[in-house]
Amino acid sequence: MVSIYDVAHQAGVSSTTVSNYLNRPHKVARDTSARIGMVIDRLGYVPSRSARQLRWGRSGIVGICVGDTAHPHTAELVRAAERVLDEAGLAVVVGSSGGSADQQTKLLDLFEELRLDGVLVAPSGPVDSLARTRPRGTPLVLLDRDDPGGTLPGVGVDHTAGGGAVAAHLLARGRRRLWLATGPRGTGPARQQEDGFLRRVTAARGARATVVRSPAPGVESGRDLGRRIAALPPGERPDGIFATDDTHALGLQHALLSAGITVPAEIALVGYGDSPFATCAAVPLSSVRHGGEAVGAAAAELLLAGLGAAAPTTAPIGSPARLAPSLVVRESSAA
């Protein structure tokens, strides 16, 4: 195996200079850097991260733990965070919990065993258990969630306002028989959306809201719900639906249109997440944009600020941030 000493010998420099080239390139002259780079390419030298960790006390790696890497919003979060961390010279390892709190714990334990520099996590379930990582020395920043206890830093979204905006929009369109299509009542963003939506509908005269839960909101469960609605007498159907996930809304729309129910004339439909698929639907989908790119980038920057601080890692990284969502109105709920 090629070592740093082999590179130094071939390049005619000291091993310290090669180390500076790898870790502090601003300290190495341009012509020397070019020579070292050519030798590294010729010899096929690969720096040892374990050696770097022993020498500098850092791995140069950040872990990202999310629920579902395939979900459009999650993918947007991860891409934005990766871009910021890559620009800072850090590598990224991404793990999916699949929405399981137990799997999330296993991933975070693995990240700690590997002595990663820090972790970004979109929590699966309550955030209380995550606070234990701080005293153990691993900087952690929440993605798209707030810590009710105020212990963990993070970048969240005001999903309560997002749900309220959808209700206000549908009510302004004259819709009064409203359905909320969502998943099991939990503690995360979907619950906040639900609270904001129901609060606004309850306050509106003549309006009522029905909550319809699916075990796992998505395209297939959306289709199932759409078929259930189509089987109802017209007078018992909702005239407006808020689906707390775009994929759920798209499945719903497909089933409604297949049954001959017009959107939005008979049923107005609004999703959440403003995924790239929203504009490609048969009837372009109104949806709440909640800034996955902005959240991912801001969370990564918050973590970097903590890693660059002189204070110990158990010190507060920074103040939590909360971003405002915005409703994007398209044909599926237009007047």
N, C-alpha and C positions, 0 to 999 in steps of 0.2 A: 504494500500500500504506500502511495506517495505521501510524504510528510511535508510539513512546512519547512523543514530544514533542507529537504531536497530542492524545493522551489527556491529557497534563499541561495543555495549553492549554485544552481544553474543561472540565476539572475545576477549573481555577483553582489548580493546585498546581505544584510543581517536578517535573522529570523524576526527581529523586532520590527524591521522595516516592512517585511511581508505582513506581519500582524497589523501594522498600521494601515497598510493597503486594504486589508480586509475589514477593519473595524473603524479606522479613523483616516479615511482616504485624503482628507484635506491636509494631512501632515506629510504627504508624500509628493515629491516633485513630479511634474507631468511626465517627463521622459522616463523616470524611474517606474512610475505606475504603468506606462505602456510596456516596458520591458518585463515587469513582473506579470502583467496580464498575459503576455504572449507565452511565458514559461508555464503559467498555470494551465492555459489552453493546451499546450503541447504535451504536458505531463498528465493532464486529466486530474489535477488535484481537486479534491472536494474538502472544504473546511469542515472540521468536526464541531458540531454544535455542543456536544457534551464537554469538549475541551474549552470552548468559549464560555460555557456556563460556569465551569469551575474557575476560569480565570477572571471573568468580568462580573460574575454573580447574576447574570441574566441569560435566558435562553434565546432571546430574540424572536420568540413566538408568542402569539396571543391566541387563546381559544375562543371560539364562538359556539354557543349552545343554543339551538333554536328548536321549535316544535316540529316543523315540517319544511325541509329544504326545498321541496317541490312546489310549495304554495307561492304564487306570484308575489305577494306582499313580502313574505319572508325572504325570497330570493333577492328582492330589491334591497331590503335591509342589509343582507349579507354582502352584496356586491358593493354597496356604498361604503360599508365599514372596511371591507378588504382594500378598497382603493385608498382610503385615508391611511390605513396601517401600512400598506405597501410603500406609499410615498415617504413614510417615516422610517423605512428600512426594516420593517417587521414582517415576519412570515405569519400565516394564519392557518389554523387547523379548525375545521368546522365539523360539529357533531349534531345529530338530530336525536331528540328525545322521543319523537313520535307522540308527543303530548302526554307522556308518562312521567310522573314525578319521580318514580323509582329509577327510570332510565336516566333522567336528568341528574339525579344524585350520583349515579355511577360515572357519568361523563365528567361531572365537576370533580369528583374524587380522582379520576384519571388525570385530568388537567393539573391537579395539585401534585400528584405523584411525579408528573413529568416536569414539575417546577416551571410551568409556563409563567410568563411575565405578568399576565393579567387575563381576565375573562370578561366577555360580553355575553349576557344571557337573556333570552326572551323566556320568562318563566313559564313552566307548565304547572299550574296550580298556584297556591299561596306563596308569597315571597318570603314569609317568615323564616323558613329553614335556610334560606340563602345567606342570612346575616351571619351565620357561623363561619363563613369563609373569611370574613374580614379579620377577626382576631388571629386566624391561622396564617395570615400574611399574604393572601392572594388578592390583589386589587380586583374588584368586581363592579361592573356597571350594568344596570338594567337596560334592556332594549324594549321600547314600546310599553313600558309599565312604570307605575309609580310604586314606591314603598310606603304603605300607609303608616308604618312606624317611623318613617323619616331617617332610618339608619343607612340605607343603601342609596348611593347616587344613581341617577338614571335619566333617560330621555323618554318621556311619555307623550301621549296625545290626549287631548281633552275629548275622549270618546262620548262622554255624557252630552257635551255640546253637539257632537256629530249626530247622535240619535235624535236630539231635540230638533236639529235642523231638518232632518228627514220628515219628522212629524209635522213641523210647521209648513213645509213644502206641500205635503199631501193634503193637509187641511186647507191650505190656500187654494188648492185645485178643486175644492168642494168635496173631497172624499171624506166619508164619515164611518164607513164600515172597514176598519183597518185591521190588518193582521200583521203580527210580528213573527217572522220565520227565523228561528234561531236554534241554538243547541242547548244542551243542559245548562241550567243556571249555575254559573261558576263564580269566579272572583276576578276575572280578567276583563279585557276590553269589551267583550260581548255583553257582559253584565252592565257595564257603564252605558253602552249603547241602548240597552233595554231600558235602563232607568231613565235616561234622558228622553227616550221616545214616549214611554208610558206617562211620564210626568206631563209632557206637553199635550198628549191626547186627552188625559183625564181632565185637564183644565179647559178643554174646548167643549162648548155647548153642543149637544146632539151627537157627539162622536163617541165611539166605543172602540176598544182595542182587544183583540184576541191574540194570546201568545200561543204559538204552535212550535213545539220543540222537536228536533230530530236528534238522534244519538250522535251523529257525525255530519254536520251540515256540509253539503257538497253537491256536485252535479246530480248524482243519482238520487240522493234524498230530496233534492229540489224537484226532480221529475216526479217522484212519488207523491210529493205534496201537491204538485200541479194536477196530477190525475185525480187526487182526492177532491180538489176544488172543482174540477170539471164535472165530477159526479154529483155535485150538489145542485139543488134547484137554483136558478139564477138569482132569486131574491135572497138566498142564504149565502151567496158568495161574497167575498170581500170586494170592495171597489178600489182598495189600495193596499199594497203589500210592501213591507220593509223587510228585506232579507239581510241579515247581519254579515253576510259574506257574498262576494260577487259570484263565486262558483255556484252557490246555492240559488242565487237569483237567476243565473243563466239556465240552470236545469229547470227551474220553475217556468221561465219564459218559454222554453222549448215545449214543455208539456201543455201549457195553456194554448199556444198557437196551434199545436197539433190537434187540439180538441176544438179548434174553431173559435176560441175566445180571443177577442181583439185586445191588444195592448197598445196604447193606454185607454182606448175608448171605454172598455168595460172594466178593466183592472189596470190601474197605474202601478208601476213596479220600480222600486229603488233598491240598489245593492249597496255594498260597503267595501271599500278598498281601491276602487277605480283601477282595476287591473287592466293590462293591455287588451284583454278580450272584451272589455265593456263596449268598446267602439265597433267591434266586429260582430256583435250579436245581430240576429235578424232584425230586431228593433233595438237600435243602440241604447245601451243601458245607462240610466241615470245612476250615479254612484257618489259616495263620499270619498274624496281624496284625502288620505291622512299621512301623506309624506313619508313613505318608507325610505326613500333616499335621504331625506333630510334627517330623519331619526337615526338611521345607521351611521351617517357621517358625523352627526353631533355626538353620538354615544362614543364613537371611536376617538374623537378629539378630546372628549372628557376623560377617557381612560389614558390617553397619551399625556394629558396635562398632569395626571397623578403620577405616571411613571417617570416624568421628567422632574418632578418636585424633589427637593432635598429632604422633605419630611419622610418619616417611616411610612411603609405601605399601609399601616393600620390607621393612619391619619385620614381625615375626610378627603376624598378626591375632589369634590366640587359640589356645587349646588345642583339639585335636580332641575331639569328643564321640562316644560310642557308646551307642546306645539298645538296650534289650532287647526282643525280639519276644515275642509271646504266642500260644499255640495256642488257637483258638476251635473247640471240638468241636461238630459238628452231626450230623445223621442219617447222612451218608455214611460215617462211621467209628464210629458209636456201637455199643455192645455189642449 
